[in-house]
Amino acid sequence: MTACAKFSRTEKKVKSKATTKASTKNSGDGSWSSGFNCPEIKVGAGSAEQKVEASGKFYAERVISPITAEEKLGWVWELKAKAAGNLAKICVAFGSGNSCYIPYRWVTSDFSYTNPSGDYKYLQGWITNDSNESYHLRINLPYSTLSYYISDDEGRRIANGIATNRTSNQGTILTKKTSATTNASNYATKKPLYDASIASGSNIDAAKQAANTKLTALGESIKTQQALQQTALTEYNTLNSSAQESANKLKTITSTLNSLASQLEANQKTLQSLGTSTTANDDQLLVLKTQVDNSLSAFNNEVDVLKADVPQHSTDINSAVTANTNLNTAGVQSELGKFTPF
């Protein structure tokens, strides 16, 4: 056999293997921004062999930065046909088409990204649904013989995005479960008290009626105290005016005293100028003495009256001021003290 013939046979063999491999793959296509059309979605129950259940498209950008409510809850897919078989047990359908999402809260292991030689790159992880059924999920990513649709960096970013969303969703659920447990405990504790309050509803109504009656009485008492306050204020103003009059009278008496002192001094000078006493001088001296005595007597009477009057006014004013100051607090507190707790 010639070398040329041998080379030709080898080339045919390589081409045949490459053609066969390419013909057995549904390669898919896509990009990070436009979405990846994945040729195979494989699911296996428990440890059973994974089988192709569907094909579909997902948007990597929306895994990293979810926008819609469904994208925040799970890994959203646009399937070529409605989910069926085991796939239907690990996804939630929505909308009118073939859309569904795999809830992040059902993801029970971090998804791994793998790039094998000469085969599909794939994402793989475990899903456990609300029925506590576990499934092994594998997503075969678009395949290109000579190039690639998805880079290793993009594959790892998708796996990390799924892990982040899983942690966030499961953390929210844990928080809500804790809150629900606390609320349930509070309910169990307070339910008997609530039932007792319902059973004794008539007693509550009676207590409310009694409270309203006491509040009404308190309102009337406050009105009475306000009236007493106004009366005390009027009395205070009257006493203050009287005290002012007494002060004015004292000024007048003081002025009179000063005037008498001046007259006395003048009379003394007159007496000194008269020299030897005569009958006329005696008469004049007697008149002057009588005038001075009368003036002094009147002055002393006024002073005695003022002495007796002013302290009483001072006491009355102080009492009125004290009563007026303490009226609101002492009076109202006295009225409040009449009420017993209920």
C-alpha positions in Angstrom: 0.0 0.0 0.0 1.4 3.4 -1.0 1.9 6.2 1.5 -0.7 8.3 -0.4 -3.3 5.6 -0.1 -2.6 5.2 3.6 -3.0 8.9 4.3 -6.2 9.0 2.3 -7.7 6.3 4.4 -6.7 7.9 7.7 -8.2 11.3 6.6 -11.4 9.6 5.8 -11.5 7.9 9.2 -10.9 11.2 11.0 -13.5 13.0 9.0 -16.0 10.1 9.5 -15.5 10.3 13.3 -15.9 14.1 13.4 -19.0 13.9 11.2 -20.6 11.2 13.3 -19.9 13.2 16.6 -21.3 16.4 15.1 -24.3 14.7 13.8 -25.2 13.2 17.2 -25.1 16.6 19.0 -27.8 19.2 19.0 -25.3 22.0 19.6 -27.5 25.0 20.6 -26.3 28.5 20.4 -26.6 31.9 22.0 -24.6 34.5 23.9 -24.5 36.1 27.4 -26.8 39.0 26.4 -29.1 37.3 24.0 -29.5 34.1 26.1 -28.2 30.6 25.7 -30.2 27.9 23.8 -29.3 24.8 25.7 -29.7 21.5 23.7 -30.3 19.2 26.7 -31.8 19.5 30.2 -31.2 16.2 32.0 -32.9 15.1 35.2 -32.4 12.0 37.4 -34.5 11.1 40.4 -32.2 10.4 43.3 -29.2 8.3 42.2 -30.9 7.2 39.0 -29.4 7.9 35.7 -30.0 11.4 34.3 -32.2 11.5 31.2 -32.9 14.3 28.7 -36.2 15.8 29.7 -36.3 19.0 27.6 -34.4 21.8 25.8 -34.7 25.5 26.3 -33.3 28.9 26.7 -32.2 31.0 29.8 -30.7 34.5 30.1 -27.4 34.6 32.0 -27.8 38.3 32.7 -31.1 37.7 34.5 -29.5 35.1 36.7 -26.9 37.6 37.9 -29.3 40.6 38.0 -32.9 39.4 38.2 -35.7 41.9 37.4 -39.1 40.1 37.3 -40.7 38.5 40.3 -40.1 35.0 38.8 -36.4 35.8 38.1 -36.0 36.7 41.8 -37.6 33.5 42.9 -35.9 31.0 40.5 -33.9 30.1 37.5 -36.2 31.1 34.6 -36.4 29.0 31.4 -38.2 29.3 28.1 -38.7 25.6 27.2 -39.3 24.3 23.7 -42.3 22.4 25.1 -44.1 22.4 28.5 -42.2 20.8 31.3 -43.1 17.1 31.8 -41.8 14.1 33.7 -39.2 14.7 36.4 -38.5 18.2 35.1 -42.1 19.2 35.9 -41.5 18.1 39.6 -38.6 20.6 40.1 -39.9 23.7 38.3 -42.9 26.1 38.5 -44.8 27.0 35.3 -46.0 30.6 34.8 -47.5 32.7 32.0 -49.4 31.3 29.0 -46.4 29.8 27.1 -43.8 27.2 28.1 -42.0 29.4 30.7 -41.1 28.0 34.1 -38.6 28.6 36.8 -36.6 26.3 39.1 -37.0 27.8 42.6 -33.8 28.8 44.2 -35.1 27.8 47.6 -35.2 24.1 46.3 -31.5 24.2 45.3 -29.8 22.0 47.9 -26.2 22.1 46.6 -24.1 24.7 44.9 -24.1 24.2 41.1 -20.8 23.3 39.5 -19.5 24.3 36.1 -17.5 21.7 34.1 -15.7 22.0 30.8 -14.9 18.5 29.6 -12.7 17.8 26.6 -14.7 17.3 23.4 -18.1 17.3 25.0 -20.8 19.7 26.3 -19.8 22.2 28.9 -22.4 21.8 31.7 -23.9 23.1 34.9 -24.9 20.5 37.5 -26.5 20.5 41.0 -29.2 18.9 43.2 -32.8 20.0 43.6 -35.2 19.0 46.4 -38.8 20.0 46.0 -41.5 20.6 48.7 -42.4 16.9 48.6 -38.8 16.2 49.8 -38.0 14.5 46.5 -34.4 15.0 45.4 -33.4 15.2 41.7 -30.0 15.5 40.0 -30.1 18.2 37.4 -27.7 18.7 34.6 -27.8 21.5 32.0 -25.7 20.9 28.8 -24.7 24.2 27.5 -24.4 25.2 23.8 -21.6 23.3 22.0 -19.3 24.4 19.2 -16.7 22.1 17.7 -14.3 24.8 16.5 -15.0 27.6 18.9 -17.4 28.2 21.9 -20.6 30.0 22.8 -19.9 30.3 26.5 -16.5 30.9 28.1 -15.3 29.3 31.3 -15.5 32.6 33.1 -19.2 33.0 32.1 -19.9 29.4 33.1 -18.5 30.1 36.6 -20.3 33.4 36.9 -23.6 31.6 36.2 -22.9 29.0 38.9 -22.0 31.7 41.4 -25.1 33.6 40.5 -27.3 30.6 41.2 -25.5 30.1 44.6 -26.0 33.8 45.5 -29.7 33.6 44.7 -30.1 30.3 46.6 -28.5 31.8 49.7 -30.7 35.0 49.5 -34.0 33.1 49.0 -33.3 30.4 51.6 -32.2 33.1 54.1 -35.5 35.0 53.6 -37.4 31.8 54.2 -35.5 31.0 57.3 -36.2 34.5 58.7 -39.9 34.1 57.9 -40.0 30.7 59.5 -38.4 32.1 62.6 -40.9 35.0 62.7 -43.7 32.5 62.2 -42.5 30.3 65.0 -42.3 33.4 67.3 -45.8 34.5 66.3 -47.1 31.0 66.8 -45.6 30.9 70.3 -47.1 34.3 71.1 -50.5 33.2 69.8 -50.4 30.1 71.9 -49.6 32.1 75.0 -52.1 34.9 74.4 -55.0 32.9 72.9 -56.3 31.8 76.4 -56.3 35.5 77.5 -58.1 36.5 74.3 -60.7 33.8 74.9 -61.1 34.9 78.5 -61.6 38.5 77.4 -64.3 37.4 74.9 -66.0 35.4 77.5 -66.0 38.3 80.0 -67.1 40.9 77.4 -69.9 42.2 79.7 -67.4 42.9 82.4 -65.2 44.9 80.0 -68.3 46.9 78.9 -69.1 47.6 82.6 -65.5 48.7 83.2 -65.6 51.0 80.2 -68.9 52.5 81.4 -67.4 53.1 84.9 -64.4 54.7 83.4 -66.5 57.0 81.3 -68.5 58.0 84.4 -65.3 58.8 86.3 -64.0 60.8 83.4 -67.2 62.8 83.3 -67.0 63.5 87.1 -63.4 64.6 86.7 -64.4 67.0 83.9 -67.0 68.6 86.2 -64.5 68.8 89.1 -62.1 70.6 86.8 -64.8 73.1 85.9 -65.5 73.7 89.6 -61.8 74.2 90.3 -61.5 76.6 87.5 -64.4 78.7 88.9 -62.8 78.6 92.4 -59.6 79.8 90.8 -61.4 82.7 89.1 -63.0 83.7 92.5 -59.6 83.5 94.3 -58.1 85.7 91.6 -60.9 88.3 92.0 -60.4 88.3 95.8 -56.6 88.7 95.3 -57.1 91.7 93.0 -59.5 93.3 95.6 -57.1 92.8 98.5 -54.2 94.1 96.4 -56.3 97.2 95.7 -57.1 97.6 99.4 -53.4 97.3 100.3 -52.6 100.0 97.7 -55.2 102.3 99.4 -53.6 101.6 102.8 -50.2 102.5 101.4 -51.6 105.7 100.0 -53.1 106.5 103.3 -49.8 105.9 105.0 -48.2 108.4 102.6 -50.9 111.0 103.5 -50.3 110.5 107.3 -46.6 110.8 106.8 -47.1 114.0 104.9 -49.5 115.3 107.7 -46.8 114.4 110.3 -44.2 116.3 108.4 -46.6 119.3 108.2 -47.3 119.2 111.9 -43.6 119.0 112.6 -43.1 122.1 110.5 -45.9 124.0 112.4 -44.5 122.9 115.7 -41.1 124.2 114.8 -42.7 127.5 113.7 -44.7 127.8 116.9 -41.6 127.1 119.0 -39.8 130.0 117.2 -42.9 132.2 117.9 -42.8 131.3 121.6 -39.2 132.2 121.8 -39.8 135.6 120.3 -42.6 136.4 122.8 -40.2 136.5 125.7 -41.8 136.9 129.2 -45.1 135.0 129.6 -48.3 137.1 129.6 -51.9 136.2 129.7 -52.1 136.7 125.9 -49.1 134.6 125.4 -50.5 131.9 127.7 -53.8 131.9 125.7 -51.9 131.7 122.5 -49.7 128.9 123.9 -52.7 127.0 125.0 -54.3 127.2 121.6 -51.1 126.1 120.0 -50.7 123.2 122.4 -54.3 122.1 121.8 -53.8 122.2 118.0 -50.6 120.1 118.3 -52.3 117.6 120.7 -55.3 117.2 118.4 -53.1 116.7 115.3 -50.9 114.2 117.1 -53.9 112.3 118.4 -55.4 112.1 114.9 -52.1 110.9 113.6 -51.8 108.3 116.3 -55.3 107.0 115.6 -54.6 106.7 111.8 -51.3 104.9 112.6 -53.1 102.5 114.9 -55.7 101.7 112.3 -53.1 101.2 109.6 -51.0 99.0 111.9 -54.1 96.8 112.5 -55.2 96.9 108.9 -52.0 96.4 106.9 -50.8 93.0 108.4 -54.3 91.6 107.8 -54.2 92.7 104.2 -50.7 91.2 103.8 -51.9 87.8 105.3 -54.9 87.8 103.0 -52.9 88.6 100.0 -50.4 85.9 100.7 -53.2 83.4 101.3 -54.8 84.3 98.1 -51.6 84.0 96.2 -50.8 80.6 97.7 -54.4 79.3 97.0 -54.3 80.6 93.5 -50.9 79.0 92.8 -51.8 75.6 94.2 -55.4 75.5 93.0 -54.8 73.6 89.8 -52.4 71.0 91.1 -53.7 70.4 94.6 -57.4 70.7 93.7 -57.2 68.4 90.7 -55.0 65.9 92.5 -57.4 65.8 95.3 -60.2 65.0 92.9 -58.1 62.4 91.1 -57.3 60.8 94.4 -61.0 60.0 94.8 -60.8 57.6 91.9 -59.8 54.0 92.5 -58.0 51.8 89.8 -60.2 49.6 87.7 
